[in-house]
Amino acid sequence: MLKKSLVLMGVAAAFYAQAQDVSILRNTVDVYSSTPMVGSSKFNAMAGANGALGGDANSLLTNPAGLGVAISGEVSGTLSIAGNKNKSTWAGSTIDYSKTNTDLGNIGGVIAFPLRSESGWKFINIGINYSNQSLDNYVESPGSSDVIKDFTDRSASLAGHAYNRYGNLSKTSFGVGANYNHNLYIGAGLNFFNASIDQYDSAAFQSLDNGSIEYFNRQNTPYFERSSGFSASVGVIGKLSPNFRIGGAIETPTFWRIQKDYNFYNDPDNGDGVGYEDRDLTTPLKATISAAFVASKNFSLNVDYTLGLTRPKYKVVTGAESELNSFFKDNYKNVSEVRIGAEYRVKQFRLRGGYSYISNPFDALTVSQVNPDASTSDRSYSDMMLNNRNLASFGLGYDFKSFYIDASYQYVTSKYSNPFLRGIETGNPSTDTAYYSDTTIMSSDYFAVSEVKNNRNNFFITFGWKF
């Protein structure tokens, strides 16, 4: 039997009774507080490190001042082949999931306008960049025959659980950059975001009598979000010498409007049905500092460091937003990212490589959990829901003068603890978090926690034209 309550670093269990769930917390950080960093194959091969180099439309992903570095027009399109694999382990069993999505990952273009004046201003350049990534992610955790739930008419063992997410996140940016005397570059951009999320949270129990499987959806799931956001960015790049450059950029918080439809169950007045709500979310202000070493026309190295300066914050309309904000205030850490990328040229050939690291967004969290043998314990996790991420990349390219073709590969790894199962039936629609099937209600005072290893294998190919 599952009897205890969850405790998260002193946050009352009532927090989770306010119709919040793990997927909302995870998506707030993993989707809305991040930005698509899918650029051209060159950008991806260098792990997104171009904040002090610039020179193309992908500068709008890091530092819009990089638009001013361009001295000719350019347009490119990138095909993305993204592979995602999860291995979820609990109770001595592992369930694998893998999926590959092929999509248009990036389109970018710069138009360069040389200035004929006698002043130091050499170019005014205009850029546009579209970046797109899949949000599809499926995490299925095994069950345990020892974890048994007694329903009114039968008993059943936990057969498993799944978080299932479908969707896309895109960023469209428009910017302008200026070149002063080939030593100072400034730029600004406007960024428009769109996200779609279909999120599922389901558990399965197997009857001890006949072995049949019954599936349960968590209260207020599945839910479907269609969201739009806006931010602005400014940046500067300066040459300290012919070989060294430094850069800095600020991106304002992204202001999101989230429109949500969700399924509800067992409402005293309405029974089962579909509900609707809108939420306003402000995600962190971000700052990036960069340094680049350009040894010659044949070799360049760039290092970027990005830091989130604020935390996610929802506009308070109900107690649910207040509880979300309290959680992020108490448990969210400012996220930092380091990106290192290099390029080496041999005549028309290009060889590139890179590495990036993103920090864990949460402090250590303590949960009361049910173990695979049905015992219970309190345990602290330093990697709950999300964790740090490592990315290694490399790529090749060939320049045909007016046209070029590039290809790149990224290997991304992360490992985190995945909480699931807890849900409380309260009889109050605003605080009910239990799981529902067609005939049965499943409530649990405990989380179960599986270990998830996520590996991503991403391939990109870019075709570009310089004019």
Beta strands, then each sheet from edge to edge (+ up, - down):
strand 1: 74-90
strand 2: 93-114
strand 3: 121-134
strand 4: 137-150
strand 5: 155-180
strand 6: 184-207
strand 7: 213-218
strand 8: 223-239
strand 9: 244-251
strand 10: 255-267
strand 11: 271-282
strand 12: 286-296
strand 13: 299-308
strand 14: 313-314
strand 15: 336-346
strand 16: 349-358
strand 17: 365-370
strand 18: 376-381
strand 19: 389-399
strand 20: 403-420
strand 21: 435-436
strand 22: 441-442
strand 23: 448-466
sheet 1: 4+ 5- 3+ 2- 1+ 23- 20+ 19- 16+ 15- 13+ 12- 9+ 8- 6+ 7- 21+ 22-
sheet 2: 4+ 5- 3+ 2- 1+ 23- 20+ 19- 16+ 15- 13+ 12- 9+ 8- 10+ 11- 14+
sheet 3: 17+ 18-
end
